[in-house]
Amino acid sequence: KETQIPGKYRYALTLIQSGERPNDFKGSLKFQVKLSQNGQSKLIPLVNKNSHRSFPVEFKFLHRLEESFIVPPDTSVENIQVQVFKEGSSKAILTETVPPAL
């Protein structure tokens, strides 16, 4: 969702594990943003506070992540994609792509 600051977008994600007694989930998230500028689209990976493309996660029932990113002027966000990876695996167990909220 675009914030009141032009070009700054905020995103929030909640991961939930169901089941009576789930094991701790250890893994990581990766985000990509599809941008449109001057009629051209491109995918840009988002990085965490340590400039890594991987966002480590560890939780039992619930994990919430809230971050923001800035895009260049005259650029619009077409969608954002998140991939969820289990620790030690290079294959995503979940991939979800969503358009920006208005």
Backbone as CSV, one residue per row, in Angstrom:
resi,resn,N_x,N_y,N_z,CA_x,CA_y,CA_z,C_x,C_y,C_z
1,LYS,0.854,-1.165,0.000,0.000,0.000,0.000,0.896,1.224,0.000
2,GLU,0.592,2.186,-0.889,1.393,3.406,-0.931,1.071,4.248,0.295
3,THR,2.109,4.798,0.894,1.935,5.623,2.086,1.674,7.068,1.667
4,GLN,1.620,7.958,2.630,1.416,9.374,2.321,2.665,10.002,1.722
5,ILE,3.783,9.319,1.811,5.020,9.786,1.184,5.054,9.209,-0.231
6,PRO,5.060,10.065,-1.274,5.052,9.551,-2.647,6.212,8.582,-2.908
7,GLY,5.898,7.446,-3.514,6.909,6.449,-3.851,7.275,5.503,-2.728
8,LYS,6.736,5.719,-1.525,7.032,4.822,-0.401,5.841,3.889,-0.194
9,TYR,6.144,2.593,-0.192,5.114,1.569,-0.032,5.366,0.781,1.239
10,ARG,4.285,0.395,1.894,4.349,-0.424,3.107,3.708,-1.768,2.789
11,TYR,4.310,-2.839,3.299,3.698,-4.148,3.131,3.701,-4.880,4.461
12,ALA,2.681,-5.709,4.641,2.534,-6.477,5.873,2.170,-7.899,5.495
13,LEU,2.694,-8.839,6.236,2.470,-10.257,5.975,2.290,-10.969,7.303
14,THR,1.306,-11.837,7.366,1.094,-12.665,8.547,1.131,-14.119,8.116
15,LEU,2.030,-14.896,8.711,2.114,-16.331,8.464,1.488,-17.053,9.649
16,ILE,0.650,-18.026,9.356,-0.039,-18.777,10.405,0.161,-20.261,10.154
17,GLN,0.527,-20.987,11.209,0.603,-22.447,11.152,-0.613,-22.995,11.878
18,SER,-1.303,-23.895,11.224,-2.466,-24.481,11.875,-2.106,-25.857,12.427
19,GLY,-3.057,-26.450,13.075,-2.825,-27.761,13.667,-2.828,-27.668,15.174
20,GLU,-3.040,-28.798,15.803,-3.143,-28.811,17.256,-1.815,-28.501,17.938
21,ARG,-0.737,-29.135,17.484,0.591,-28.891,18.069,1.631,-28.830,16.947
22,PRO,1.666,-27.712,16.222,2.630,-27.627,15.120,4.064,-27.533,15.630
23,ASN,4.989,-28.034,14.827,6.407,-27.858,15.131,6.807,-26.426,14.834
24,ASP,7.899,-25.972,15.440,8.416,-24.647,15.108,8.757,-24.617,13.626
25,PHE,8.386,-23.528,12.963,8.748,-23.353,11.561,10.011,-22.517,11.506
26,LYS,10.998,-23.007,10.789,12.238,-22.267,10.557,12.428,-22.183,9.058
27,GLY,12.664,-20.988,8.578,12.843,-20.815,7.149,13.141,-19.374,6.808
28,SER,12.715,-18.990,5.608,12.974,-17.634,5.154,11.921,-17.211,4.147
29,LEU,11.867,-15.916,3.931,10.967,-15.322,2.952,11.807,-14.573,1.936
30,LYS,11.320,-14.529,0.706,11.934,-13.699,-0.331,10.820,-12.909,-0.992
31,PHE,11.088,-11.635,-1.245,10.102,-10.744,-1.851,10.645,-10.188,-3.159
32,GLN,9.750,-10.064,-4.149,10.073,-9.402,-5.403,8.941,-8.434,-5.716
33,VAL,9.306,-7.260,-6.209,8.320,-6.270,-6.605,8.405,-6.091,-8.111
34,LYS,7.243,-6.123,-8.756,7.184,-5.862,-10.194,6.844,-4.393,-10.374
35,LEU,7.784,-3.657,-10.968,7.646,-2.224,-11.168,7.406,-1.912,-12.638
36,SER,6.714,-0.813,-12.880,6.497,-0.328,-14.234,7.009,1.106,-14.304
37,GLN,7.885,1.349,-15.274,8.443,2.692,-15.458,8.650,2.924,-16.943
38,ASN,8.113,4.017,-17.448,8.224,4.363,-18.874,7.762,3.223,-19.774
39,GLY,6.690,2.554,-19.392,6.125,1.488,-20.211,6.858,0.166,-20.136
40,GLN,7.874,0.068,-19.297,8.626,-1.176,-19.152,8.447,-1.735,-17.747
41,SER,8.331,-3.070,-17.671,8.205,-3.740,-16.376,9.523,-4.415,-16.016
42,LYS,9.803,-4.440,-14.716,10.984,-5.178,-14.248,10.737,-5.679,-12.838
43,LEU,11.364,-6.806,-12.509,11.279,-7.402,-11.176,12.488,-6.980,-10.358
44,ILE,12.225,-6.504,-9.152,13.282,-6.048,-8.255,13.160,-6.823,-6.942
45,PRO,14.230,-7.480,-6.482,14.155,-8.154,-5.178,14.223,-7.123,-4.054
46,LEU,13.443,-7.347,-3.010,13.538,-6.513,-1.812,14.600,-7.108,-0.899
47,VAL,15.244,-6.256,-0.129,16.275,-6.711,0.798,15.871,-6.359,2.227
48,ASN,16.399,-7.132,3.187,16.096,-6.862,4.593,17.031,-5.772,5.127
49,LYS,16.953,-5.502,6.408,17.747,-4.427,7.022,19.244,-4.666,6.896
50,ASN,19.668,-5.919,6.690,21.086,-6.246,6.520,21.478,-6.360,5.058
51,SER,20.611,-5.871,4.169,20.833,-5.894,2.719,20.882,-7.302,2.134
52,HIS,20.254,-8.262,2.788,20.157,-9.611,2.260,18.791,-9.796,1.609
53,ARG,18.737,-10.645,0.588,17.474,-10.907,-0.101,16.587,-11.870,0.657
54,SER,17.111,-12.486,1.691,16.378,-13.477,2.460,15.964,-12.885,3.809
55,PHE,14.689,-13.063,4.158,14.167,-12.596,5.436,13.967,-13.823,6.319
56,PRO,14.860,-14.092,7.288,14.714,-15.283,8.126,13.464,-15.199,9.006
57,VAL,12.790,-16.341,9.182,11.628,-16.417,10.062,11.719,-17.679,10.909
58,GLU,11.231,-17.561,12.134,11.147,-18.708,13.034,9.956,-18.445,13.951
59,PHE,8.989,-19.367,13.941,7.800,-19.176,14.764,7.085,-20.509,14.964
60,LYS,6.172,-20.533,15.929,5.383,-21.731,16.196,3.989,-21.597,15.586
61,PHE,3.256,-20.549,15.966,1.886,-20.387,15.497,1.704,-19.229,14.527
62,LEU,2.367,-18.103,14.804,2.089,-16.876,14.068,3.360,-16.051,13.913
63,HIS,3.526,-15.459,12.735,4.645,-14.540,12.501,4.123,-13.370,11.680
64,ARG,4.401,-12.163,12.132,3.976,-10.961,11.413,5.205,-10.166,11.013
65,LEU,5.199,-9.710,9.766,6.293,-8.899,9.231,5.679,-7.653,8.620
66,GLU,6.241,-6.506,8.953,5.780,-5.238,8.397,7.005,-4.424,8.020
67,GLU,7.118,-4.068,6.756,8.285,-3.346,6.244,7.820,-2.318,5.220
68,SER,8.760,-1.549,4.697,8.450,-0.596,3.648,9.603,-0.548,2.650
69,PHE,9.320,0.007,1.486,10.341,0.197,0.463,9.984,1.440,-0.343
70,ILE,10.961,1.978,-1.035,10.770,3.193,-1.828,11.093,2.879,-3.284
71,VAL,10.264,3.393,-4.185,10.504,3.217,-5.614,10.872,4.579,-6.208
72,PRO,11.584,4.571,-7.337,11.971,5.834,-7.968,10.746,6.633,-8.434
73,PRO,10.919,7.938,-8.623,9.811,8.751,-9.147,9.334,8.207,-10.495
74,ASP,8.088,8.465,-10.831,7.472,8.019,-12.092,7.472,6.501,-12.244
75,THR,7.479,5.786,-11.126,7.448,4.328,-11.135,6.203,3.878,-10.391
76,SER,5.523,2.874,-10.924,4.363,2.338,-10.206,4.611,0.869,-9.887
77,VAL,3.998,0.421,-8.811,4.112,-0.969,-8.377,2.965,-1.750,-8.999
78,GLU,3.300,-2.790,-9.771,2.279,-3.647,-10.373,1.847,-4.742,-9.405
79,ASN,2.814,-5.357,-8.728,2.491,-6.378,-7.732,3.720,-6.661,-6.871
80,ILE,3.480,-7.407,-5.817,4.559,-7.871,-4.945,4.379,-9.372,-4.771
81,GLN,5.485,-10.091,-4.815,5.459,-11.552,-4.680,6.274,-11.949,-3.460
82,VAL,5.734,-12.883,-2.686,6.470,-13.437,-1.553,6.605,-14.939,-1.770
83,GLN,7.761,-15.462,-1.437,8.021,-16.899,-1.470,8.441,-17.323,-0.067
84,VAL,7.918,-18.466,0.369,8.236,-19.015,1.688,9.082,-20.265,1.486
85,PHE,10.213,-20.326,2.178,11.138,-21.451,2.074,11.337,-22.078,3.449
86,LYS,11.348,-23.412,3.516,11.747,-24.102,4.745,13.258,-24.073,4.828
87,GLU,13.769,-24.054,6.056,15.210,-24.050,6.271,15.853,-25.233,5.553
88,GLY,16.930,-24.969,4.816,17.659,-26.024,4.131,17.115,-26.385,2.765
89,SER,16.036,-25.728,2.322,15.450,-26.042,1.023,15.556,-24.834,0.099
90,SER,15.826,-25.101,-1.167,15.878,-24.017,-2.150,14.594,-23.937,-2.958
91,LYS,13.631,-24.810,-2.646,12.347,-24.813,-3.350,11.283,-24.176,-2.456
92,ALA,10.575,-23.168,-2.983,9.545,-22.486,-2.209,8.388,-23.431,-1.906
93,ILE,7.900,-23.391,-0.668,6.734,-24.200,-0.304,5.446,-23.407,-0.539
94,LEU,5.578,-22.094,-0.728,4.425,-21.247,-1.005,4.897,-20.025,-1.764
95,THR,4.163,-19.661,-2.816,4.422,-18.439,-3.566,3.094,-17.716,-3.730
96,GLU,3.073,-16.451,-3.389,1.845,-15.663,-3.491,2.186,-14.313,-4.108
97,THR,1.375,-13.885,-5.084,1.558,-12.598,-5.746,0.289,-11.781,-5.568
98,VAL,0.445,-10.533,-5.110,-0.720,-9.678,-4.876,-0.471,-8.276,-5.437
99,PRO,-1.553,-7.639,-5.928,-1.418,-6.239,-6.382,-1.368,-5.313,-5.168
100,PRO,-0.891,-4.096,-5.357,-0.855,-3.160,-4.219,-2.268,-2.766,-3.824
101,ALA,-2.485,-2.566,-2.536,-3.786,-2.122,-2.038,-3.934,-0.631,-2.334
102,LEU,-5.155,-0.228,-2.533,-5.409,1.197,-2.802,-5.535,1.972,-1.524
